[in-house]
């Protein structure tokens, strides 16, 4: 593909300064990654410092039909920030200020590049916090959280990012600056466009300012570690706790594969069993005390062989850190294997967790792959990580087959292929199956707001290849036959709608 012309690069540099515009081979290669299995080099890396600079860059990109991909910290697991069409990689991390904190109004205003943990360190000085708690909170940016509707362990009680976004400033694909939402806790004025932007994965505009609702910090915490000899009992225990009724702050699930991995890698000290649950309660001290006792009773009556309780913050932090270490720890189970994110983020109704976790084990055995299952079981959000030989085509194909079957099970149980990580590339073929009746609506929104298709193109509903493309690993790209069939059907169904979009895609190809 053709590179962006030098005069355009010079124009970009004049907007942000030469020190914030790079075409070095090392930078282009490094910025071609996020935390997913995918990779592709941009043509230029740009680091804007203000909304006005973003606006000028977007207008230039729209004028010249150049793809533009917004990026936070690059922690996304599905290829959101991988510039598959080349173009401009827009690194938003220079815009990292906390602009306002108004505890009396229950909101704060931040720039998109602020790191989640850094924002909370400022809020906690005032007794407040922003609760979604993503697993990558020590490094992920709030802008990236908004773009993917991120959440984590505490979502069962506190909700996801979308539940806290009150307003946004967004540079639209034509360069206009839109102020969406309000600074009020209630808002019934017109279409909820700020909510539309949450989870849009950089395909509809560039977020430059965020108004977030904040919550008071809980006064006390306690946690239970429950061990099970049957994985189905652990899954059923989750449903039993919710039905009690109890809404804990978190319920984390880990199967035997994950337990062995973290015990080996980080000396977690978890019991050698089929599954464990880490259940956390928070709030008023009296409420926590009463709730944690009920949780212990439910665990025992659900078949737990061992139940440990702690109020010690260091112990709770160790349990949480060990759970968060699953992804890297799995890569140390075997010398030639790596842990990869394929079917890694599905959601099912809470009562269906037992069926799901048992099915995942059966699918792994059938496809000759090692699968570790863990996740935020309290809200039905399960993760699996697969161990594959990164240079073996057969190993990747086995993993892809297992992925397809896992997602099919989740959809059949009334679930979704992604609870918190988003779609981008890795989930695209399966999301299109899950959302078949609304794909045309999503495409229409994209075309209406971004007719030149410059914003993170070829992602989400416009990804037409299989998931094993643009791999960061040294193995040839392998298309997915199921996805080929879906692509052909989709093209036939949307042939007229896609005509103008395809023309614009061709123009973009000519630029890169």
C-alpha positions in Angstrom: 0.0 0.0 0.0 1.1 3.6 -0.7 2.4 5.6 2.2 1.1 9.0 3.3 2.8 11.7 1.3 5.6 13.6 3.0 3.8 16.9 2.7 0.9 15.5 4.7 3.3 14.2 7.4 4.8 17.7 7.5 1.3 19.2 7.9 0.6 16.9 10.8 3.9 17.7 12.5 3.1 21.4 12.2 -0.1 20.8 14.2 1.4 18.8 17.1 5.1 19.6 16.9 7.8 17.4 15.4 8.5 15.8 18.7 5.0 14.5 18.8 4.9 13.1 15.3 7.0 10.0 14.3 7.5 7.8 11.3 10.5 5.9 12.7 10.4 2.2 12.0 10.7 1.3 15.7 7.8 3.5 16.7 5.6 2.3 13.8 6.3 -1.3 14.8 5.7 -0.7 18.5 2.5 1.1 17.9 1.2 -1.7 15.7 0.5 -3.8 18.8 -2.1 -3.7 21.5 -2.6 -6.6 24.0 -4.4 -8.7 21.4 -3.1 -11.4 19.0 -3.0 -8.9 16.1 -0.5 -6.5 14.6 -0.3 -4.0 11.8 2.0 -0.9 11.3 0.5 2.6 11.1 2.1 5.1 8.7 2.6 7.8 11.3 2.2 8.0 15.1 0.8 11.3 16.4 0.5 12.5 20.0 -1.9 15.4 20.3 -2.1 17.5 23.4 -5.4 19.4 23.1 -8.8 19.0 21.6 -8.0 21.6 19.0 -5.0 19.6 17.8 -7.2 16.5 17.6 -9.8 18.5 15.6 -7.2 19.7 13.1 -5.8 16.2 12.6 -9.2 14.7 12.1 -10.2 17.3 9.6 -6.9 16.6 7.7 -7.6 12.9 7.8 -11.1 13.4 6.5 -10.0 15.7 3.8 -7.3 13.3 2.6 -9.3 10.1 3.3 -6.6 8.8 5.7 -7.6 6.2 8.3 -7.2 7.3 11.9 -7.1 5.0 14.9 -7.4 6.5 18.5 -5.3 4.6 21.1 -5.0 4.8 24.9 -2.6 2.6 26.7 -2.9 -0.3 24.2 -4.4 -2.8 26.8 -7.3 -3.8 24.5 -7.5 -7.6 23.9 -9.3 -7.7 20.6 -7.3 -5.5 18.3 -9.1 -2.2 18.8 -5.9 -0.1 18.5 -4.3 -2.2 15.7 -4.2 0.0 12.5 -5.1 -2.7 10.0 -5.5 0.0 7.3 -2.4 1.9 8.2 -2.8 5.6 8.4 -2.6 7.8 11.6 -2.2 6.2 15.0 -3.5 8.8 17.4 -1.9 8.3 20.8 -4.1 10.1 23.3 -1.9 9.6 26.4 -0.6 13.2 26.4 -4.1 14.4 27.2 -4.1 13.0 30.8 -5.3 15.8 33.1 -8.0 15.6 35.8 -9.8 18.8 34.9 -12.4 19.0 37.7 -13.5 17.0 40.8 -16.9 18.1 42.2 -17.8 15.7 45.0 -20.7 17.9 45.9 -22.2 17.2 42.4 -21.0 13.6 42.3 -18.9 14.0 39.1 -15.4 14.6 37.8 -14.2 15.8 34.4 -11.1 14.2 32.9 -9.1 14.0 29.7 -9.1 10.6 27.9 -5.4 9.8 28.6 -5.7 9.7 32.4 -4.9 6.2 33.8 -7.7 4.6 35.8 -5.7 4.0 39.0 -4.2 7.5 38.9 -7.8 9.0 38.7 -8.9 6.9 41.6 -5.9 7.9 43.7 -7.0 11.5 43.3 -10.7 10.7 44.0 -9.8 8.6 47.1 -8.2 11.7 48.7 -11.8 13.0 48.9 -13.4 9.7 49.9 -14.8 8.9 46.4 -13.9 6.5 43.5 -14.8 5.5 39.9 -15.8 1.9 40.5 -15.7 -0.2 37.3 -12.3 -1.8 38.3 -10.8 -3.2 35.0 -8.1 -5.8 35.4 -5.6 -3.5 33.7 -6.5 -0.6 36.0 -2.9 0.2 36.8 -2.2 1.1 33.1 -5.4 1.4 31.1 -6.7 4.9 30.2 -10.2 6.1 31.0 -10.7 7.1 27.4 -10.0 3.5 26.4 -12.5 2.3 29.0 -15.2 4.5 27.6 -14.4 3.4 24.0 -14.8 -0.2 25.0 -17.4 0.1 27.9 -14.8 -1.6 30.1 -15.5 -3.1 33.5 -14.2 -5.7 35.8 -14.5 -7.5 39.1 -16.9 -5.0 40.7 -19.4 -4.8 37.9 -21.9 -7.1 39.6 -22.5 -4.4 42.3 -21.3 -1.2 40.7 -21.9 -1.6 37.0 -19.7 -0.9 33.9 -18.2 2.3 32.5 -21.4 3.2 30.6 -23.2 3.5 33.9 -20.9 6.3 34.9 -20.5 8.4 31.8 -22.6 11.5 32.1 -21.2 13.5 29.2 -18.5 13.5 26.5 -16.7 15.9 24.3 -16.1 14.2 21.0 -14.3 15.2 17.8 -16.6 13.8 15.1 -15.2 12.3 11.8 -15.8 15.6 9.9 -13.8 17.5 12.6 -16.8 19.1 14.3 -16.6 19.1 18.2 -19.8 17.7 19.8 -20.7 18.2 23.4 -22.8 15.2 24.4 -24.7 14.5 27.7 -24.8 16.8 30.7 -23.3 17.4 34.2 -26.6 16.5 35.8 -27.4 13.1 37.3 -30.6 12.9 35.3 -30.9 13.6 31.6 -33.9 13.0 29.4 -33.1 15.5 26.6 -33.1 13.9 23.2 -31.2 10.9 22.0 -28.6 9.6 24.5 -25.7 10.2 22.2 -23.0 10.0 24.9 -24.2 6.4 25.6 -23.9 5.6 21.9 -20.2 6.7 21.9 -19.5 4.4 24.9 -18.4 1.1 23.4 -18.0 2.5 19.9 -14.3 1.5 19.8 -13.1 4.6 18.1 -15.3 4.0 15.0 -17.5 7.0 15.4 -15.2 9.8 16.7 -12.4 10.7 19.0 -13.2 11.2 22.7 -11.4 14.3 24.1 -13.2 15.0 27.4 -15.2 12.8 29.8 -17.7 13.7 32.6 -17.9 10.8 35.0 -20.2 10.1 37.9 -18.3 9.2 41.0 -19.3 7.2 44.1 -18.4 7.3 47.9 -15.7 4.7 48.9 -17.0 1.7 50.9 -16.1 1.8 54.6 -15.1 -1.8 55.0 -14.3 -4.9 53.0 -14.1 -8.7 53.6 -13.7 -11.7 51.4 -14.3 -15.4 51.2 -12.2 -18.0 49.4 -14.3 -21.1 48.7 -12.9 -24.4 47.2 -14.8 -27.0 45.2 -14.2 -30.5 44.0 -16.8 -30.2 41.3 -16.7 -27.3 38.8 -20.5 -27.4 38.4 -20.9 -26.9 42.2 -18.8 -23.7 42.0 -20.9 -22.4 39.2 -24.1 -23.3 41.0 -22.8 -21.5 44.1 -22.6 -18.2 42.2 -26.3 -18.5 41.3 -27.2 -19.6 44.8 -25.5 -16.5 46.3 -27.4 -14.1 44.0 -30.7 -15.9 44.7 -30.2 -15.6 48.5 -30.6 -12.6 47.7 -27.1 -11.1 48.1 -25.2 -8.8 45.7 -21.6 -9.0 46.7 -19.0 -6.5 45.5 -17.3 -9.3 43.4 -17.5 -13.0 42.7 -14.4 -14.3 40.9 -14.2 -17.8 39.5 -11.0 -19.9 38.6 -10.9 -23.5 37.4 -8.2 -26.0 38.1 -6.0 -25.0 35.1 -5.9 -21.4 36.3 -5.3 -22.4 39.9 -2.3 -24.6 38.9 -1.0 -21.7 36.7 -1.0 -19.0 39.4 0.2 -21.4 42.1 3.2 -22.1 39.9 3.9 -18.6 38.6 3.2 -16.4 41.6 2.9 -18.8 44.5 -0.7 -17.9 45.0 -1.3 -20.7 47.6 -4.7 -21.6 46.4 -6.0 -25.1 47.3 -5.5 -27.9 44.8 -9.1 -28.4 43.7 -11.3 -28.2 40.6 -12.4 -24.6 41.2 -12.3 -21.7 43.6 -14.6 -18.7 44.2 -13.2 -15.4 45.6 -16.2 -13.5 46.9 -15.9 -9.9 48.2 -18.4 -7.9 50.3 -18.1 -4.2 51.0 -20.1 -1.3 52.5 -21.0 -0.5 56.1 -19.2 -2.7 58.6 -22.4 -4.2 60.1 -23.7 -5.0 56.6 -20.4 -6.6 55.6 -20.3 -8.7 58.7 -23.8 -10.0 58.2 -23.4 -10.5 54.4 -20.1 -12.4 54.7 -21.6 -14.9 57.1 -24.5 -15.6 54.8 -22.0 -16.1 51.9 -20.0 -18.6 53.9 -23.3 -20.5 54.6 -24.3 -20.6 51.0 -20.8 -21.8 49.9 -20.9 -24.7 52.4 -24.5 -25.7 51.4 -23.4 -25.5 47.7 -20.7 -28.1 48.1 -17.6 -26.2 49.1 -15.0 -28.4 50.6 -13.2 -25.5 52.3 -14.2 -21.9 53.1 -11.8 -19.3 54.3 -12.8 -15.8 55.4 -10.5 -12.7 55.8 -10.8 -9.0 56.6 -7.1 -8.5 56.1 -6.5 -6.1 53.2 -3.1 -7.7 52.3 -4.7 -11.1 52.0 -7.5 -9.8 49.9 -5.0 -8.0 47.7 -3.0 -11.2 47.2 -6.1 -13.2 46.2 -7.1 -10.5 43.7 -3.6 -10.1 42.3 -3.3 -13.9 41.9 -6.6 -13.9 40.0 -5.4 -11.1 37.8 -2.2 -13.0 37.1 -4.0 -15.8 35.2 -3.2 -14.6 31.7 0.6 -14.3 32.0 0.7 -17.3 34.4 -0.9 -19.7 31.9 2.0 -19.0 29.5 4.3 -20.7 32.0 2.5 -24.0 32.2 4.3 -25.4 29.1 7.5 -24.5 27.4 6.2 -24.2 23.8 2.8 -22.7 24.6 1.6 -19.1 24.9 -1.7 -18.0 26.5 -3.8 -16.1 24.0 -7.1 -14.2 24.0 -9.6 -16.0 21.6 -12.8 -16.9 23.4 -12.0 -14.7 26.3 -14.9 -12.5 27.4 -18.3 -14.1 27.1 -21.3 -13.4 29.2 -24.2 -15.7 30.1 -27.2 -15.4 32.5 -25.9 -16.1 36.0 -28.1 -19.2 36.4 -26.4 -20.6 33.2 -22.8 -20.4 34.6 -22.8 -24.1 35.6 -23.8 -25.2 32.1 -21.3 -22.9 30.5 -18.2 -23.9 32.6 -18.9 -27.6 32.1 -19.4 -27.1 28.4 -16.1 -25.2 28.1 -14.2 -28.2 29.5 -15.9 -30.6 27.1 -15.1 -28.3 24.1 -11.4 -28.1 25.2 -11.1 -31.8 25.4 -12.9 -32.3 22.0 -10.6 -29.9 20.2 -7.4 -31.0 21.9 -6.6 -27.6 23.5 -5.8 -26.5 27.0 -8.4 -24.0 28.2 -8.3 -22.1 31.5 -11.7 -20.7 32.6 -12.0 -17.8 35.1 -13.7 -14.5 35.3 -16.3 -12.3 37.0 -18.8 -15.0 37.6 -21.0 -12.7 39.7 -22.4 -11.0 36.7 -22.0 -14.0 34.3 -18.9 -12.6 32.6 -16.6 -15.6 32.0 -13.1 -15.6 30.5 -11.2 -18.4 28.9 -7.6 -18.4 27.9 -6.2 -21.0 25.4 -2.7 -22.3 25.3 -1.5 -22.6 21.7 1.8 -23.4 20.0 2.3 -20.0 18.3 4.1 -21.4 15.3 1.7 -24.3 14.7 -1.1 -23.9 12.2 -2.9 -26.9 13.6 -2.7 -25.5 17.1 -4.2 -22.2 16.0 -7.0 -23.9 14.1 -7.8 -26.1 17.0 -8.1 -23.0 19.1 -10.3 -21.3 16.6 -12.6 -24.3 16.4 -12.9 -24.3 20.2 -13.5 -20.6 20.2 -16.4 -20.9 17.7 -18.0 -23.7 19.8 -17.6 -21.8 23.1 -19.3 -18.8 21.6 -22.1 -20.9 20.1 -22.7 -22.4 23.6 -22.9 -18.9 25.1 -25.3 -17.6 22.4 -27.5 -20.7 22.9 -27.6 -20.0 26.6 -28.9 -16.5 26.0 -25.5 -14.9 26.4 -23.2 -12.6 24.5 -19.7 -13.0 23.0 -18.3 -10.1 24.9 -19.1 -8.7 28.3 -16.4 -6.1 28.7 -13.6 -6.4 26.1 -15.5 -5.3 23.0 -15.4 -6.6 19.5 -12.8 -5.0 17.1 -11.3 -8.0 15.2 -11.2 -11.1 17.5 -14.9 -11.1 18.3 -16.3 -9.7 15.0 -17.4 -12.9 13.2 -19.1 -14.2 16.4 -20.7 -10.8 17.3 -22.2 -10.7 13.8 -23.8 -14.0 14.5 -25.1 -12.9 17.9 -26.4 -9.6 16.6 -27.5 -10.7 13.1 -30.8 -8.8 13.3 -29.2 -5.5 14.2 -26.0 -5.5 12.1 -27.6 -3.4 9.4 -28.6 -0.7 12.0 -25.0 -0.5 13.3 -23.7 -0.1 9.7 -26.2 2.6 9.0 -25.1 4.6 12.1 -21.4 4.2 11.1 -22.2 5.4 7.5 -24.2 8.3 8.7 -21.6 9.6 11.1 -18.4 8.6 9.2 -19.3 8.5 5.5 -15.6 8.5 4.5 -14.9 5.6 6.8 -11.8 7.1 8.3 -12.4 6.2 12.0 -10.8 2.9 12.9 -11.9 1.3 9.6 -12.4 -2.5 9.0 -13.3 -3.1 12.7 -16.4 -4.5 14.4 -19.3 -4.9 11.9 -17.0 -4.1 9.0 -14.4 -6.8 9.7 -14.7 -9.3 6.9 -11.9 -11.7 7.6 -11.5 -14.5 10.1 -9.9 -14.0 13.6 -6.6 -15.5 12.6 -5.5 -12.5 10.5 -2.9 -9.8 11.1 -1.4 -12.1 13.7 1.5 -10.9 15.8 2.9 -14.5 15.8 5.0 -16.2 13.1 2.4 -18.3 11.5 0.6 -17.8 8.2 -2.9 -16.1 8.2 -5.7 -18.6 8.1 -9.2 -17.6 7.1 -12.2 -19.1 8.8 -14.6 -21.0 6.5 -17.6 -20.1 8.6 -16.7 -16.5 8.4 -16.3 -16.7 4.6 -19.9 -18.0 4.4 -21.1 -15.2 6.8 -19.3 -12.6 4.7 -20.9 -13.8 1.5 -24.4 -13.7 3.0 -23.8 -10.3 4.5 -22.6 -8.9 1.2 -25.6 -10.2 -0.6 -27.9 -8.7 2.0 -26.3 -5.3 2.2 -25.0 -5.0 -1.4 -26.8 -1.7 -2.2 -26.1 -0.3 1.3 -22.4 -1.1 1.0 -21.8 0.4 -2.5 -20.9 3.9 -1.4 -19.0 2.7 1.6 -16.9 0.3 -0.6 -16.0 3.3 -2.9 -14.6 5.1 0.1 -12.7 2.0 1.3 -11.1 1.9 -2.1 -10.1 5.5 -1.8 -8.5 4.8 1.6 -6.6 1.8 0.1 -5.1 4.2 -2.4 -3.7 6.5 0.3 -1.9 3.8 2.2 
